[in-house]
Every structure is written in C-alpha cells, then in structure tokens.
Amino acid sequence: MLDGKSEYDTGRLPGLDAGGGAAEPPWTVLVADEDPRIHQRIHQALGQRLLLGRPLRVLSACCGPQALSLLAQNQDTAVILLQADPGSIPPPETLLELDVTDCRSSADLTSERVVVIFNAALDAFQSRRTISRGRLGLLRLADASSQLVAPQPLRKFAREVLRQLHAVLQLNANPLPFQGSGFTATEQDGEFLIWAATGCFDGMLGQPPEAALSGHLLKHLERARNERTSFFAGSAYYGTYCTRSGVRHLLYLDAGRPLDQLDRELVSLFYGSVTQALENLYLHREIRETQEDVLTTLGGVIANRSGEAGSHGRRVSDMAGLLAHKAGLSRAEVKLLRLSAPMHDIGKVGIPDAILFKPERLSPEEFEKIRRHTDIGFDILKNSRREVMEAAVIAAQQHHERWDGRGYPRRLKGTEIHIFGRIIGLIDVFDALLHSRVYKHAWKLDKVLDYIRAERGRQFDPGLVDLLLAEIDAFMEINNRFTG
C-alpha cells in the first residue's frame, strides 16, 4: 500500500466529464506487489492519463490475501498486475489458460512500458467484453423478438415493445446501467396519441407526444414522423413505421446513458423485428375481422335457411357470450364463443326444405333426418384448423347433447360436453322458446323459465341454469334489442 491507502484514483472524478456531464466510469485495475516502489512507479507512469478514453482507478495490494479481498469487493476489475518470483512463473500453456497478456521483469517496468502494458491489457479486456455483450445481446434480441410474434391487442403489443427494448439494452456487462424512459404513439384520426409509456413518461397514456417532449427532442420526433425515418440522436432513438394500411406509429426511447455501437445495432435489429411483427399483427387483425364478418353473415344465412328469424344468430351469439362471461370464462374464450355461436345450426343446410319448413309435427323418420344436422355441421367444419372454426365444430356437434346423457349425436353426459356446447345448448333453447317458428308460437317468458327450471340437471347444466335465472333481465335486454 502507499501511504496506508489501498486505492488511488489517477483520473478525474468517476461519472463526470470535463463539462460536468455523464461520462463512462473509470477502469478498475489492481496492482498486487509487496514492493511499494512498484506501486509508486505505476502511479507516476499513469498520472492523469486516459486509457481508451476512460480514467483509471488503481487498487493497491501488498499481499495475496489483501488482493483477494479487493477483488471480491471490486468484481468489475479489468486488469491485474501481479508480482511473481522468477522461478515460479508458470509454463506458456498455463499463462494462456490464465489469460496472461504480458510477463516481464519489474526492472523493465519503465513509464512507457507501463502505459503500453495497461493499454494492451485494457484493449483485450474491452474486446472480450464487447464479444460477450454481443452474444448476450443477440440472445436477448432473439428472446425479445419471439415475445412479439403472438397475436395480441395493439396496446399490449406497444407495452411489450418497450419492455423488450429495456431487456435488450439492460446488458450486465455494460459499464453504465440502463435507466431509460420512452413511449410509443399511434395515429388515430390524424392525431398521434401515446399508447404505452415507461420511466418518466408513466401516466401520460392518451396524451399527444407534444405533452411529453419539447425543444430539440420534439423536433427530432417530428422529423422522424414527417420523413418517416428512424435515427439516433444523442442517447435517444426516434423511430417511425407506417403499416400497409396507412396507420403510422412512433417510438421514442431515451436510454439515459450514451449508446455505444453495439447498443445501436441491437436497437436497430430489434426495431426491424418490431416493424415486421406489427405488420403481421395488422394482417392477423384484418383476417380475424374478415372471419367475423363472414361468420356473422353466414349465421344470418343459416338462420333464414332454417326458417328462423334472422336475428336468432345475433341473439344466441350475444347471450352465449354473456353467459360465458358469467360462468368465468376468459375474455378470449368469450369472444371465441360469440364468434362461433351463430354457426351451431350450419348442418341444417343439408336438411330438405320439406322437413325444415313443415308446420305439422315431424314423423319419427323425419325427426331422425333433422337430428343429422349436428353430424352434417361437424363434417362441414371439421377440416379447418382455425381456432374459431374449431370452436364452431363444437357448437355445431354438441348443442343438442344433454346433461343427463340422453342427447345426440354422441350421448355425452355432464362435463363430457364442452362448456361451449353446454352454453349454446341452453341459450339456443331459451331463444327458440321465446320466438315463433313455423311449427310453434312464441312462449311467454314465465312459461319459458318454468321449462328451463324443470330441465335443470336433466337437459341443461344446472350451474348455467342458475346463472341464467339470476341474470334474466340482462338476457332479456339482449333479446329485446334484436327482436322486432
């Protein structure tokens, strides 16, 4: 040690550059030698030098235990200058294994040689660290990109973009921590509004970017928006993307520290993944909306083909969705059921008109033929692997199964019947009884509810019956909305 100290900082104050702004922290190096003259020689040689653009923080140890203690307390140590007896220098293969970059006599440690040795060692350390950060960055980039692939709501996607950008830039090997702030904004009716935010922009959802930025920062963002370009400026990234449908999105991210070349390359690569994922998200939404339109239209066609009022499919769809919600199904499941419910009678396209529109009671043979519509519907839909069509298969095949196992076509019992089949089975009967058909008049509500209660635990899932009866006003509001 020198003057009883174990640390000597040869540079300026850590974290401050000449202008008082943020700067990279000093290199931490350890000199372990029992000869105080070696420590003094190194300190004099390094002086106020900057190596690779950064000052030095030199730790001094006069013995092995003290060196180990300092290393345990300073795990960011980049270089170790270690004393070794001439007779104890290990063979070349061991030096390579220990990552020794130079080995020479203390008599050769001139001021010039000290600077050369430390500069070379720090350069080698920085190169290895950059490679390590690059590998870690690519792994995080791959993981972050994979999180954007799954279809999800646009707002959730926007939040995920910010979260994954943080993960990409939060590399442990980076000497400065990532303390970024940012937001994404989406164009709506000609105006950009913030959809997701982090850091100092938390709480600004729904506001325009002008409320978040000002001065040159806002000018940079306006340039990105107007020129439809993406670029770095200082510690910030400004990105813009326009979908094929013409919707523009903005991204602003201030890392809170200087972005080195690796940081910028990772952000650029990740933003490329974001734009592709966003395009896929819009394409998926367009396909989903087209499916919804087709299913709704087809449901109306089926209802008319079956001799039912055209709004039967709409009522069954909305009431099934309400019952599914009351039964605790997830929002995604409720939406899936609402979309697929109008398809429950698609098999009736294969039933002769003479049977479908017969006003008199059906003969046993005719009833057997109309029962086949569940299998016909299954055969029509079974080959699709789309999630909504798979749900429609369940609706078409199982909506005439009974809780007591006496239904058709497969005589499923209790929870063997999919929850979609149980819900649609109850709602289909409830709606059919409330409305006129070619073979019957509409029933009064009291009579309908008496029938539902009587079939609780027999034809219908008792738990679902209880939910329907408890919320009957809400179900009747849907019925009245689509009646007349």
Helices and strands as residue ranges (DSSP letters): E 7-9, E 27-32, H 36-46, E 56-61, H 64-73, E 79-82, G 86-88, H 92-97, G 106-108, H 111-146, H 154-169, E 181-188, E 191-198, G 199-201, G 209-211, H 215-227, E 231-233, E 236-242, E 248-254, H 261-305, H 312-326, H 331-340, G 341-343, G 346-350, H 353-356, H 364-371, H 373-381, H 387-398, G 414-416, H 419-434, H 445-454, H 462-470, H 472-481
